[in-house]
Amino acid sequence: MRSDAASIPCAAADAGISACSIRKTGAGFHNTTARPPFPNSDFRMLIFSLRNIPIGLQSRCMNAKQENKYTMYLAVKAACDKDQAAWKDLAAFANSCAKFNTCVTNIKSLAEAQERQSGAAEEKQILRQEMCMDAAVVAGAVGAWAADNKKNDIAQQVNYSEYDLMGGRDTASASKCQIILDAARDNAASLVGYLKDVTDALDTLENKIKAYGKSIIKPTEARKTAKGATEKLKKEFETADGLLEERLDKLVVQFKSSAPVFLTAYQSARETTANAATREAKTEPDNPPQSPKP
């Protein structure tokens, strides 16, 4: 992720502001020209959300091949669970089936651990948006009061738009909001008439800054957990495949006479992966269009 200073010119360019209109003061980087209006808040938040999505977040769970296999595993487990009487007396099959069921359970838990990675990042982004929106409101009130009372130094300290606050590193965003809150606290009595429900507004902003601060570390922790889960997930799939191919598939043929219904159900379940792959293949055109010859 870019540094705060590096992100300012980029943000300015995105907003149609030239880099030369950005100047630095003791309080940070500020835009010295009028900011152009944005089409709407949802669009603006979408841009920031996309910009701040951690790399690799899109691949947050099992890949397509693993999803297909897991679907097949569930089908096999269901077939075995439904007709335990058919195979419970064959010890080797029963032991392998128990180990296979453990793999299925582990895969579910590991996939959920991967999913929590995205949840932590999304939660952090939501908290950041809420914090910055409130901070921008307070900044506007403090800025208006400062302008009326010739408090240029305070006006510069809080000269941040919501767009400015959302830019830069995670910690920089929180720091900017804290600067705004501190300036508002120092002049809270003077903000009556400039900010609705001054005390409640400042308390709410303070709570949102704290909540966001706590959320900053969560995606990092979740990524570490998800990375470990991804590695373990691969091993669980390998183990499950081995149990199916080297044990259960070889033992199940014994039930052709004693439990033909179970055998058919088991074999149908094992074909689930092939059927899923076939359905995916059908979504691709049989004869992709060729480039026209010159």
C-alpha positions, 0 to 999 in steps of 0.5 A, a space after each residue: 500500500 502506498 504511503 500517505 504522502 505518495 497517495 495525495 497526488 494520486 488522490 488529487 489527480 483522481 479528483 481532477 486537482 492538479 498536484 501543484 495545488 497540494 501544499 504541506 503544512 505542519 498538520 499534513 497535506 491539504 488541498 488549496 483549491 476548491 474540491 469538485 463535487 462527487 456524483 454521490 457518496 455510494 460511488 465515492 465509497 466504491 472507489 475507496 473500497 476497491 482501492 483498499 481491498 488487500 491483494 489476494 482477497 478475491 481468492 479468499 476460499 477454495 478454488 473451483 477444483 477444490 469446490 468440486 471435490 468438496 461437493 463430491 466428498 459431501 455426496 460420498 459422506 451422505 451416501 455412507 451415512 445413509 446406509 451404514 448398516 451395509 458396511 459397518 461390519 467391514 472394519 477396513 471400510 469403517 476405519 477408512 470412512 471415519 478418517 474420510 469423514 474427519 477430512 471432510 470436517 477439517 476442510 469445512 473448518 479450514 474453508 471457514 478460516 479462509 472466509 474470516 480473512 475477508 470478513 475482517 478486511 470488510 469490517 475494517 473498511 466499513 469502520 473506516 468509512 463510517 469514521 471518515 464520514 463523521 470526521 468530515 462533518 466535524 471538520 466542516 463545522 470546525 472549519 466554518 467556525 475557524 473561518 468566521 473567527 480568523 483562526 487560520 491555523 485551526 482551519 488548516 489543521 482540519 482542512 480535510 474532506 472525506 476523500 482526503 481522510 479515506 486516502 493513504 495508509 490505515 494509520 494515517 487515516 485514523 491520525 487525520 481523524 484524531 487531529 480533527 477530533 482534538 481541534 473540535 474538543 479544544 473548541 467544543 463550546 464555540 461549535 454550538 450553532 456550527 455542529 448539531 449536538 456537539 457533545 454527542 457528535 464528538 463522542 460518536 467520532 471518538 468511539 468510531 476512531 477507537 473502533 477503527 483503531 482496533 480493527 486495523 490489526 485484525 486483517 493481518 491476523 486473519 491473513 496469517 490464519 488464512 495462509 496456514 489454513 490454505 496450506 492445511 487445506 491442500 493436505 486435507 484434500 490429498 489425504 481425502 483423495 488417498 482414502 477414496 482412491 486407495 481404500 474406499 474405492 477398492 473395498 466398496 466393490 465387495 458390496 455388489 451382491 450384499 448391498 447393491 443399492 449402497 454401491 450404486 449410491 457410492 459410485 454415483 457420489 464419486 462421479 459428482 466431480 466429473 459431472 461438475 467439471 462437465 457442467 463447467 466445460 459446457 459454459 465455454 463455447 465449443 468453437 470459440 470465435 476465430 480472428 478474421 483472416 486478413 
